[in-house]
Amino acid sequence: MGNKTENKLLIKKILWKSLREAGNLIEKNLGKTSYRYKGRANLLTQIDEQAQSIALKNITHFFPEHNYMAEEQAIKNNGSEYTWVIDPLDGTTNYAHGCPMACISIGVCQEAQVIMGGIYDPFRKELFWAEKGKGAFLNGVRYRTSKVSTVEEALLLTGFPYDRAEKSRYYINFYRVFMEKCHDVRRSGSASLDLAWVSCGRGDGFWEFKLNAWDVAAGKLLVEEAGGKVTDFQGKPWERIEKFGAQTLATNGKIHSEMLKLLQNLF
């Protein structure tokens, strides 16, 4: 029992250290980095790679036996029950254009369960943190999801996948339906921040297609530990890390079933 507790304390320490160190790098280099294209609308900056190196150096030094899944590097599977899921810079397009709407997100999974996770927004100095069964916190203060009970009252958040140019009409149709029903819809360009903001009540619901595990692992735990709900568009939980984010619906829990119905009517 003691070893397990000590192990989780060390995981927490290294997770915090990685978030802070990578976040500081991100903050200091806003507007100072070049970028290249991974796809038509998919950018990569030097800071993505450097922030990831900081996190992986910390993780592999203290936990060489653990698996990891990072956006800018191949999956490392050592056969461990623990997997670190890392997005070193979520909101890269914002960041590449000098827009301070970006963060670093790290979740730690035990098998397919996210047990610990953090999202750090270095521009607002906001550290969102959750540990399974212990609640969600912003800079050390515990919080809950919003009390909004209908989509009509809700502020919703969303994003569009990288194939948005080819499937723009399809994605806009979902946007149109929600825009007609809710208070308003926002698009930040960072799915991790969207999830963090739903978890603390700055938004009431979030939907997006074709995200990846590194976009959502930490945010999933934040939402759930704050009292919300995360499923796919059929209302089912994600069962494998590799499938995290393919369809993402995250809400305060109170408007989840209503958002599900609206989504399913569009398929």
PEZITA-V664726 format. One record per run of one state. SS is the DSSP state (alpha for helix, beta for strand, coil for the rest). FROM is the first residue (numbers start at 0). LEN is the number of residues. If there is no record, write none. Layout:
BEGIN
<<SS & FROM & LEN> <SS & FROM & LEN>>
END
This chain:
BEGIN
<<coil & 0 & 1> <alpha & 1 & 27> <coil & 28 & 6> <beta & 34 & 5> <coil & 39 & 2> <beta & 41 & 4> <alpha & 45 & 17> <coil & 62 & 4> <beta & 66 & 4> <coil & 70 & 2> <beta & 72 & 4> <coil & 76 & 5> <beta & 81 & 9> <coil & 90 & 1> <alpha & 91 & 5> <coil & 96 & 6> <beta & 102 & 8> <coil & 110 & 2> <beta & 112 & 9> <coil & 121 & 4> <beta & 125 & 6> <coil & 131 & 4> <beta & 135 & 3> <coil & 138 & 2> <beta & 140 & 3> <coil & 143 & 7> <alpha & 150 & 3> <coil & 153 & 1> <beta & 154 & 4> <coil & 158 & 9> <alpha & 167 & 14> <coil & 181 & 2> <beta & 183 & 3> <coil & 186 & 4> <alpha & 190 & 9> <coil & 199 & 5> <beta & 204 & 5> <coil & 209 & 3> <alpha & 212 & 13> <coil & 225 & 3> <beta & 228 & 3> <coil & 231 & 9> <alpha & 240 & 3> <coil & 243 & 3> <beta & 246 & 5> <coil & 251 & 4> <alpha & 255 & 9> <coil & 264 & 3>>
END
